[in-house]
Amino acid sequence: MGTIFALLSGVAMALQGAMNAQLSRPLGLYWMLTSVQLLGVIASVGLALALTPRLPSPLSAPAYLYLAGPLGVAITALVALSVPRLGMVRATTFILVAQLLTAVALDHLGILGLPQRTFPAWRLIGVALLAAGSQILLRS
């Protein structure tokens, strides 16, 4: 199921990036951010109320983890700014390479509460191949 969730997430992220870039044209960047984040809050609260039996204590998680909220706003803004300037494929290629390199570091170091998963040097070949493949996608 994890693979299916990840694939669906990738599809949703590509759709969201394209939609946010288009929505920022008539609304402007900051009103687009406000609109999509507000709708996200409404959807999240609806899901939480419908699917969870109780309200957890906000103190049950370290405070720094709540920075994921503003980080989500930054991600939404940065994608909306990059897509019109680079095109969907180029922007997504840069995003994927940055995500993979960050994920390698997070897994290898086991930070942010993630289990440490060693990343053998030979797996860097896969990262290098992805980076090389991205160069093919980025060529005009």
Disulfide bonds with the S-S distance in Angstrom:
none
